[in-house]
């Protein structure tokens, strides 16, 4: 039975697939978005619900969300601070970070980096359309112009689940590994590593890494790496960060991913 908690893992869906031949990299490379899929159709319109009674004064009011900040540093890195999730993380230079609820940041990326990189542009539009309010907190793209300009080597998403009391432990990790390998969210995924560790800021992080492939359109396949990280900023919430990128660039991209996870610290 699938866990009813730590439900963020269910959010790893494959949507639009874009194929691009990259000069100097070779081969047909597939990029895909986190666009949710529901069988290709929208649910039928539901009948209007009956009016409900006004909540009594004794009911707990919905907490006010405080939002987030994204500070661009002179060296090209960024610092993301989530005031609701109560944590902070540094994104290294060479990665494009935007908050999906910030239209100015999305539009700036579309007319900036996106204007020179059609695959990045399409990915930004797809991720913007798939945005889930108060859940999707940050989109992060490894563009790494030091490797090759105007190329996107993968994509990442940071998600906050405000109501999830499930503990992060070995039992839950085992269930998540089984679900990931059997769900089909990432076709043919095989988990290669899973463990729970503590970074230098004393944040306990569950790590699940795996490999999967997609057809390259030429009778072969293109290998990808999937990295999932889970941590609990509070007892009743969970953060999930998913990094997906081309296997050929595992060494360069993984080094950046490790720096990001090591930089996570609590702000409460």
C-alpha positions as CSV (number, residue, x, y, z in Angstrom):
1,X,0.0,0.0,0.0
2,X,1.3,3.4,-0.9
3,X,2.1,5.7,1.9
4,X,-0.5,8.4,2.6
5,X,2.2,10.6,4.0
6,X,5.4,12.1,2.6
7,X,3.2,12.5,-0.5
8,X,5.7,14.8,-2.3
9,X,7.2,11.8,-4.1
10,X,3.9,11.5,-6.1
11,X,4.7,14.8,-7.7
12,X,7.4,13.5,-10.0
13,X,5.5,13.4,-13.3
14,X,6.9,13.4,-16.8
15,X,5.1,15.8,-19.1
16,X,6.2,17.6,-22.3
17,X,9.3,16.0,-23.9
18,X,11.4,18.2,-26.1
19,X,14.2,16.8,-28.3
20,X,17.2,18.9,-29.2
21,X,20.4,18.0,-31.0
22,X,23.2,19.8,-29.1
23,X,26.2,20.9,-31.2
24,X,29.4,19.7,-29.5
25,X,27.6,17.3,-27.2
26,X,26.3,14.9,-29.8
27,X,23.2,12.8,-29.9
28,X,19.5,13.6,-29.5
29,X,18.9,14.9,-26.0
30,X,15.5,14.7,-24.4
31,X,14.4,17.3,-21.9
32,X,11.1,16.9,-20.0
33,X,9.1,19.0,-17.6
34,X,7.4,18.5,-14.3
35,X,4.1,19.1,-15.9
36,X,1.5,17.0,-14.1
37,X,-0.3,14.4,-16.2
38,X,-3.8,13.2,-15.6
39,X,-4.4,10.9,-18.5
40,X,-4.5,13.8,-20.9
41,X,-7.9,15.2,-20.0
42,X,-9.3,17.6,-17.4
43,X,-11.7,16.3,-14.8
44,X,-15.4,16.8,-15.5
45,X,-16.9,19.9,-14.1
46,X,-18.4,19.3,-10.7
47,X,-21.8,20.5,-9.7
48,X,-21.9,23.6,-7.5
49,X,-21.4,22.7,-3.9
50,X,-24.1,23.7,-1.4
51,X,-23.3,26.7,0.7
52,X,-21.5,26.0,3.9
53,X,-22.0,27.6,7.2
54,X,-19.7,30.4,8.3
55,X,-16.9,29.0,10.4
56,X,-17.4,29.6,14.1
57,X,-15.1,32.0,15.8
58,X,-13.4,29.1,17.7
59,X,-12.0,27.5,14.5
60,X,-8.3,28.0,13.8
61,X,-7.7,30.7,11.2
62,X,-5.6,29.9,8.1
63,X,-2.0,31.0,8.8
64,X,-0.7,34.0,6.8
65,X,2.0,32.9,4.4
66,X,5.2,35.0,4.6
67,X,6.6,34.1,1.2
68,X,10.3,33.9,0.2
69,X,13.3,35.8,-1.0
70,X,15.8,35.2,-3.8
71,X,19.0,37.2,-3.5
72,X,21.3,37.4,-6.5
73,X,25.0,37.6,-5.4
74,X,27.8,39.4,-7.3
75,X,29.5,36.1,-8.1
76,X,26.4,34.7,-9.9
77,X,25.2,32.6,-7.1
78,X,21.8,33.0,-5.4
79,X,20.5,32.6,-1.9
80,X,16.9,31.3,-1.6
81,X,15.2,32.0,1.8
82,X,11.8,30.4,2.4
83,X,10.1,32.2,5.3
84,X,7.2,29.7,5.3
85,X,9.4,26.6,5.1
86,X,11.9,28.2,7.5
87,X,15.1,27.3,5.7
88,X,17.7,28.8,3.4
89,X,19.7,27.4,0.5
90,X,22.5,28.7,-1.8
91,X,22.3,28.0,-5.5
92,X,25.7,28.1,-7.2
93,X,26.8,30.2,-10.1
94,X,25.8,28.7,-13.5
95,X,22.3,27.7,-12.3
96,X,19.2,29.8,-13.1
97,X,16.9,30.0,-10.1
98,X,13.4,31.5,-10.3
99,X,10.4,31.5,-8.0
100,X,7.3,30.2,-9.9
101,X,5.0,32.6,-8.1
102,X,7.1,35.6,-9.1
103,X,6.0,36.8,-12.5
104,X,8.8,39.3,-12.8
105,X,11.5,36.6,-12.3
106,X,9.8,34.2,-14.7
107,X,9.4,36.9,-17.4
108,X,12.9,38.1,-16.9
109,X,14.2,34.6,-17.4
110,X,12.0,34.1,-20.6
111,X,13.3,37.3,-22.3
112,X,16.9,36.8,-20.9
113,X,18.4,33.3,-20.9
114,X,15.2,31.9,-22.5
115,X,15.6,34.1,-25.5
116,X,18.9,32.4,-26.3
117,X,17.9,28.9,-25.3
118,X,14.7,27.5,-26.8
119,X,14.6,24.4,-24.7
120,X,15.0,26.5,-21.5
121,X,12.2,28.8,-22.7
122,X,9.9,25.8,-23.3
123,X,10.8,24.3,-19.9
124,X,10.1,27.6,-18.1
125,X,6.7,28.0,-19.8
126,X,5.8,24.4,-19.0
127,X,6.8,24.7,-15.4
128,X,5.0,28.0,-15.1
129,X,1.8,26.5,-16.4
130,X,2.2,23.5,-14.0
131,X,2.7,25.8,-11.0
132,X,0.9,24.7,-7.8
133,X,0.4,27.7,-5.5
134,X,2.1,27.6,-2.0
135,X,3.6,24.2,-2.9
136,X,6.0,24.8,-5.7
137,X,8.6,27.1,-4.2
138,X,11.6,27.2,-6.5
139,X,12.6,26.2,-10.1
140,X,16.3,25.6,-10.6
141,X,18.0,24.9,-14.0
142,X,21.6,23.8,-14.6
143,X,22.5,26.0,-17.6
144,X,26.2,26.0,-16.8
145,X,27.6,28.3,-19.6
146,X,31.1,27.3,-18.6
147,X,30.3,23.8,-20.0
148,X,28.4,25.0,-23.0
149,X,26.5,28.2,-23.7
150,X,22.7,28.3,-24.4
151,X,22.2,24.7,-23.2
152,X,20.0,23.3,-20.4
153,X,21.5,20.1,-18.9
154,X,18.4,19.2,-16.8
155,X,15.9,20.8,-14.4
156,X,15.1,20.9,-10.7
157,X,12.2,21.7,-8.5
158,X,11.8,22.5,-4.8
159,X,8.5,21.7,-3.2
160,X,7.1,22.4,0.2
161,X,4.4,20.3,1.8
162,X,3.1,22.3,4.8
163,X,1.1,19.4,6.3
164,X,3.0,16.2,6.4
165,X,3.8,14.7,9.8
166,X,5.5,11.5,8.5
167,X,9.0,11.1,10.0
168,X,12.0,10.7,7.7
169,X,13.5,7.4,8.7
170,X,14.8,4.1,7.2
171,X,11.3,2.6,7.0
172,X,9.9,5.5,5.1
173,X,13.0,5.5,2.8
174,X,12.5,1.9,2.0
175,X,8.8,2.5,1.0
176,X,9.7,5.5,-1.1
177,X,12.4,3.5,-3.0
178,X,9.9,0.8,-3.8
179,X,7.2,3.3,-4.9
180,X,9.7,5.2,-7.1
181,X,10.8,2.0,-8.8
182,X,7.2,0.7,-9.4
183,X,5.2,3.8,-10.0
184,X,6.3,4.6,-13.5
185,X,6.7,8.3,-12.7
186,X,10.3,8.0,-14.0
187,X,10.2,5.1,-16.5
188,X,12.5,2.3,-15.7
189,X,14.0,4.1,-12.7
190,X,16.4,2.0,-10.7
191,X,17.6,3.4,-7.4
192,X,21.3,3.1,-6.9
193,X,21.8,4.9,-3.6
194,X,19.6,5.7,-0.6
195,X,20.6,6.9,2.8
196,X,19.9,9.5,5.5
197,X,22.7,11.9,6.3
198,X,23.3,15.2,8.2
199,X,24.8,18.2,6.5
200,X,27.3,20.6,8.1
201,X,24.4,22.7,9.4
202,X,22.9,19.8,11.3
203,X,20.0,19.3,8.9
204,X,19.0,15.6,8.5
205,X,18.4,14.9,4.8
206,X,17.1,11.7,3.2
207,X,18.9,11.0,-0.1
208,X,17.6,8.8,-3.0
209,X,19.5,8.6,-6.2
210,X,18.7,6.6,-9.3
211,X,19.1,6.2,-13.1
212,X,16.6,5.9,-15.9
213,X,16.6,6.3,-19.7
214,X,14.3,7.7,-22.4
215,X,14.3,6.9,-26.1
216,X,16.6,9.1,-28.1
217,X,14.4,9.0,-31.3
218,X,17.1,7.1,-33.2
219,X,16.6,3.6,-31.9
220,X,18.8,4.1,-28.8
221,X,18.3,5.7,-25.4
222,X,19.5,8.7,-23.4
223,X,20.5,8.0,-19.8
224,X,19.4,10.4,-17.0
225,X,20.2,10.8,-13.3
226,X,17.5,11.5,-10.7
227,X,18.4,12.8,-7.3
228,X,15.7,13.3,-4.6
229,X,16.3,15.0,-1.3
230,X,13.9,15.2,1.6
231,X,14.2,17.1,4.9
232,X,11.8,18.4,7.6
233,X,12.1,22.0,8.5
234,X,9.3,21.5,11.1
235,X,7.7,18.5,12.6
236,X,4.6,18.8,10.4
237,X,6.1,19.8,7.1
238,X,8.5,18.3,4.4
239,X,10.7,19.8,1.7
240,X,11.5,17.8,-1.4
241,X,14.1,18.9,-3.9
242,X,14.3,16.9,-7.2
243,X,17.3,17.2,-9.5
244,X,17.1,15.5,-12.9
245,X,20.0,15.8,-15.4
246,X,21.8,14.1,-18.3
247,X,24.0,11.3,-17.0
248,X,27.0,12.4,-19.2
249,X,27.3,15.4,-17.0
250,X,27.0,13.6,-13.7
251,X,30.3,14.7,-12.3
252,X,29.9,18.4,-12.9
253,X,26.2,18.7,-12.0
254,X,26.4,16.4,-9.0
255,X,29.2,18.6,-7.5
256,X,26.8,21.6,-7.6
257,X,23.9,19.5,-6.2
258,X,26.1,18.4,-3.3
259,X,27.0,22.1,-2.6
260,X,23.3,23.1,-2.5
261,X,22.3,20.3,-0.1
262,X,25.3,21.1,2.1
263,X,24.2,24.8,2.2
264,X,20.7,24.1,3.6
265,X,20.2,25.6,7.0
266,X,17.2,26.3,9.2
267,X,16.2,30.0,9.8
268,X,13.8,29.6,12.7
